[in-house]
Amino acid sequence: MAGKRKVGNLLGLAVLSYLVRRPAHAYELSRMLREHGDARSIKFNHGSLYMVVGQLAKAGFIAEHGTSREGSRPERTTYALTDAGRAELRDWMRELVAEPKHEYPHFVAALSLIAALPPDEVLALLADRLARLAEQRAAIAALVEGGDVHPLFLVEEEYRLALLDAEAAFVRGFVDRIQDPEHGWGPLWAKFHQEGT
């Protein structure tokens, strides 16, 4: 895709993906996103979902399909995917799968500024991080191994496991480097901070 997308919020991509199956209203889309665990991958709330639905409609990717009312609930507008929406979904997915993007994770930002903390404190914080990574890994592994879901629908969880494993290995290696008696960064940190006073 050359240029900026008309709707760049990943929640919009999820909406397009669910509307491939059948027309739906925003409340239904919210329920499906939650039931399928997509809230673990895409941040959203009801307000942001309604906003994205409006943006997709304005861009011509979805169109009103009808309205319905159940009991005393308010009338709901059902949306269907347009041909332009199908094309946008395919193009967007191809871009996300094929093209690596530079992201700005919080931990990377912290690592770039890590010398602001003393080595002993960093070691304690990294030990805490390793414990939390292990907890997250156990929870995700239980989800992957314990479900009756086809593995295709858990591939993002398998990816999360691989990332957690890689991060834990990095943190353990970083701890070793900090503690290395010959090349550790304790003396360098002390010198750096003495010069700054």
Salt bridges, closest charged atoms under 4 A:
GLU28 OE2 - ARG22 NH1 2.68
GLU28 OE1 - HIS25 NE2 3.58
GLU35 OE1 - ARG31 NH1 3.35
GLU70 OE1 - ARG73 NH1 3.41
GLU88 OE2 - ARG5 NH1 2.81
ASP91 OD2 - ARG5 NH2 3.16
GLU95 OE1 - ARG5 NH2 2.80
GLU95 OE2 - LYS101 NZ 3.32
GLU157 OE1 - ARG40 NH2 2.87
GLU157 OE2 - ARG160 NH1 2.88
ASP165 OD1 - ARG137 NE 2.49
GLU167 OE2 - ARG129 NE 2.50
GLU182 OE2 - HIS183 NE2 3.41
GLU195 OE2 - LYS191 NZ 3.90
